[in-house]
Amino acid sequence: MTGLRWLVVGGVALALTADPAAQVRQPAPQTPQTSPRTRPPTTRESLDRYLRGDYDGAVRGSPMLVRFDTADAQKWIVAGGAGAVPKRRLAVASFVLEYSAARPHQTPVLVPWARTVLAAGPASASEALWYRASIALCEGIDLWSLLWLPPAGGGHIAFARGRFPSDPHLQIADALGYEVLASRAGRRDRGAAPKAFAFDRIAADVRDADSVAAAARASALTNAVTILEPLTASPVVRAEAQLHLGYVRLRQGQRDAALQHFDAVNLDTSDRNLRYLGHLYAGWALSDAGRPGEAESAYRAALLNVPNGQAATVLLTSLLLANERLADAEVTADDFFAREASPYDPWQSYVLGDAPLYWTFVLRLREALQ
């Protein structure tokens, strides 16, 4: 590749080297400066404050709760009388979720404890929502060791599905777990998704030929298919299931089947992020198949849904350069730099599942407590 080509592609792709999970993480709270005379609140006092609706004050106020005491929390749940127990269980579990988000190192201990609090009562829509929020939190901080261990396929997601076996959102999360497992060659502790350009990371997923991990990878992808295929008929998550199933099929070497699923995404949803990803992955598959004209159309369709999408811009620019269309590549790159960058590229959030929706779920849990 000539110096000009590397300059264009490299300049556009530079924005993609950021950690994708960082886009949905909340900034670490600053340790408040408290007076030596100020007594930190107790767990019960913090829970009282949370139940009154002072959510941010209870979790991040000054002075802050130093340690969440589970024994005190259990006493607080029953202190309001039998009639108040269900609401207080939800308040405790929701508080734990926000407290853990502000202190991620406590998530592996507190979130499993909180789920046992909710499981002590009858299953409810609020509990199902709490599971979506807790899974989103763990996805955002790459805590798959909690979501999936032990045993293989177990952990927090398995517990959630045991409580709500027909919830399609939890099934999607389970399938994503198998996708992550396949990317990490059978290991769950490899860390966040690699910081790579779109063409590198997709190629790595599709062409991973590590013989040692091949069996684990193939098994994980097969398990993902088993979960996703029935969900393509779900009116709730159909488009999302089509997208994930298409990408899994692409990784299994079934390009034509993958393209059919990517086409179905556009028929099943008006969600621009999902449509963007469907076109993006279709473009990559078509380019890999030696069909540059169709690939270009797919990438441009992606950019109609998410203007200035970084991954689609990089892949389109690379495609144009590979086909000796230097002037068109420069126009694409110039257009990218002339616009304000998107807040985040949906492609970078693919392996984060519901993490970008974490605070949406939290606000809905707060509403359930009112």
N, C-alpha and C positions, 0 to 999 in steps of 0.2 A: 504494500500500500504506500502511495506517495506521501510526502510530508503534508500536502494539503489535505489528503483524506484523513490522516490521523489527527490533524488539527481540528477538522470539523467534527468528526465522531468523538474524539477525546474531549473536546470542549463541551459538547452537548451531554456526554455521558458522565461528566464530572459530578453532576448533582446527584447521581444515583449511588454514590459510594457511602452515603450516610446510613447509619443503622436504622432500618425500617421501623423497628419497635420503638425507637426514640420518639417517633412522631405521635404516638398515642400515650406515651407515659406522661404522667404529671410530674412537674418539677419537684425535687425533694424538698420537703418543708424545712424552713430555717429553724434552727433551735432557738426558742425564745429566750431572751435575757430576763430572768426573773429575780426578784428580790429574795435575799436569804430568808426573809420573814414570810414569804408567800408559800403557802402549803399546796403542793400538787393535789389535784382532785382525786378522790377514790374512784374505783370502778363504778360503784353505785351512783355517785354524784354525776359522773360523766354520762351514764345511761339515763338518769333523770333528765339531764339537759338535752340529750338527744331526743328523748321521747316528747319533750316540750316543743321540739321543732328547731332548736338551735343546733343544727347538724354540724356546721363548720366549727362552731365554738366548742362543741363537745369533742370533736376529733382533733382539731388543730389549734384550739384556743390557748391562751396564755394565762396560767401555766398549763402545760400539757400533762395528760395522763401518762405516768411513767411506765406502769406495767398493768396490762389487762389481767385481772384476777378472775379466772373462770369460776372459782368457788363462790366468790361474791356475786358474780353475774347470775349463777344458778339461784342464789337466795333472792336476788332482785326480781327474777322472773315470777316467783310465787308470792312476793311481798304485796302485790296489788290485788290479791284475791283470785279465786279460780276463774272468774269471768274475764280477767285481764290477761290471763296466761298466754293465749294465742297471739295477741298483739305484742306482748312483751317478748315472746320468743322471736318474732319477726324483727322487733327492734334490736334485740341483742345480736342476731345474725347479721342484720344490716350494718349495725355499728362496727362489728368485727370486720366486715368487708371494707368499710371506709378506713378503719384504723389500720388494717393490713396494707391497703393501698398506699397509705402515708408511711408505712414502715414495712417494706416488702420482705425483709428478712424474717418477719414473724408470720408471714402467710402460710408456710408449710405446717405450722402448729395450730394456728387459730382457725383457719378455714375448715379443716376436718372436724375440729371441735364444734364449730358453729353448725355444721350440717347435722350433727347428732342432736343438737338442740331442736332444730326444725323437725327432724325425723321422729322426735318424741310425740309429735301431734299428728293429726290427719293431714294427708297431702292436700295442697291448695295451689291455686294459681300463683299466689305470691311466692310460695316456696319454689315453684318451677322457674319463676322470674329470677329468684335469688340464685339458682343454679346457673342460669345464663350469665348473670353478672359475675359470679365467682369464677366461672370458666373463662370469661372474657378477661378478668383480672390476671389469671394465671397465664393465659395465652400472651397477654401484653408484656409480661415480664419473663416469658420463656420458661415457665415453671412446669414443663412437661413431666418432670419427675413426680410431681404431685398429681397431675391429671391422669397419669397412666401407670404408676407403680404403687405397690406390687399387686398382683402378678401382671404378666404381659396382657395388655388390654384391660387392666383393672384400674384401680385408683379412683380418683374423684369423679371422672366421667362415668365410670361403671356404676358407682354409687348413685349418681344422679339418674341414670337410665333405669336403675332398679326401682327408684321411686316413681319415675314417669316413663315407663317403657315405650309409650307411643308418641312421645314428644319429638317432632321432627327436627327441632333445633338442636336437641341433645344428640340426635343421631348424626346430624351433620358434623357436630363437634367430634364425635367418635371417629367418623370417617377421616376428618382432617388429621386426627392423631395418627392414623395409619399412614397418611401421606407424609407427615413429618418423620415418622419412623422409617419410612422408605428412603427419605432424603438423607437420614443420618445413618444409613447402612446398619440398621438393627440396634443402634444405640440411642438412648434417650437423654444423654448428658453431654451432647456435643456442643451445645451452646446455640445462640441465635442463628437465624438464616445467614448464609455467607454474604459478605459485603462485596457484591459483584455486579457487573453490568447485566442487563436483561439477557443479551444473547449468550453470555457465559453461563448464567445461572440456569436458564431453561435448558441449554444444551447439557449441562451437568446432570440435571434431573432425568433427561431423556436418554442420555447415552452412558449412564453410570454402568461400567462394566467390571467393577471390582468383584472378582470371582469369590472372594471370601464372604462377601455380604450379599451375593446375588440371590441366594435362597431366601434370606430374610427380607430382602427388598421385594422380591416377587410375591412372597406370602402376604406382606403388608399391603401391597397394591391390590391383590385379589380380595383381601378382607374389606378394603375400602369399596371395591365394586359391589360386593355383597350388600353393603349398607346403602350405597347410593342408588342402585338401580331401582328399587321400589319407590324411592323418594322422587323420582322423576315424574311420578303421577300425583304427587302431593300438591294441592293448590297453595300451600303455605310456603314451601321451600323449593318448588319445582325448578325455577331458573337457577338457583344456587346449586342444586344437585346436578343439573345439566352441566354447569361450568366445571364443577369438581370432577364429575365423571369423564368429561371430555379431556381434562388434563391428565387424569389417571390413564385413560386409554392411550393418550399420546405417549406417556411414559412406558406403556406396555408395547409400544411399537405398532399400535392399531390406528394409523393416521386417518384413514377414511372414516372410521367410527368416531374418532375424536372430532373431526370436522362437522359431522352431523350433530353432535352434541353442542358444539359451539354455535352452530346456526340456530339450534333450538332455543338458546339463551335469549336471542333477540325476539323470538316469537312469544316467549313466556313472561317477559318483564319489560317495564319501562325504566327500571333502575339504571341510571347512566353508568354507574361504577361496574355493575355486572356486565352490561353491554360492552363497555370498554374492554374488559378482560376477555370476553368471548371473542371480540374482533382481534385483540392483541395476540392471543394464543393461536387463533386461526391463521393470522398473518405469518407467525413463526412456522407453523406446520406447512403452509403453502410455500413459503420461501425454501424450507428444507426439502420440499418435494420438487424444487426446480420450476416453480410456477410464479415467477416474479411479478407478473402483471396482476394476478389475483391477490398476491401477498400485499402489493402496494395498496390496492383497493381496501383490503382489510385494515391495514394500518391507518389509512386516512379515515375510514369509518370509525375506528377507535378514537381518533382525535376529534371527530365531530361530537362524540359523547363526553370526552374530557379534554377540552382544548388545552394544548400545551402539556399533555401527559408526557412525562419524561421518558418512560420506557418505550412508548410507541414512537416518539420522536427519534430516539436513538436507533431503534430497529429500522424505521423508515429511512433515516439518513444512511445507515450502513447498507441497506438494500440498494439505494440509489447509487451509492459510490461503487458497490460491487458490479453494477451494471453500466459503469462508465457515464453516469448522468451527473457529472460534477456540478453543473449549474443548478439543477433541481435540488441537489443535496445542499448546496450553499443557501438556496432560498429557504429550505426547510429549517436549516440551522439558524439563519437570520431571523426567521419568524419566531423561533423558540426564544431567542435572546431578547427580542423586542417586546415580548409579553411578560406580564407578571407571572411568576411560577405558580403552579397549583399548590394548595396547602399540603397535599400529599398525593402520591401516585397510587391508585388502587392496586397496582401490581405489587408494590412494596408491602401491601397489607394482606396479600393473599394468604400467607401462612400464619397471619395473626388472628384469623377467624373473626370473632365478634369483638376483639379488643377495641377497635375504634368506637364501638357502641357502649363501652363500659359505663361512662357517665350518664348516658341515656337510661340505662337500666337502673342505675342508682337513683336517679330522679324519680323514676316510676316506683321504686321501692319506698322512697320518702312519701310519695303521694298515697301509697297503700297504708301508711301509718297515720295519716291524718283523719 
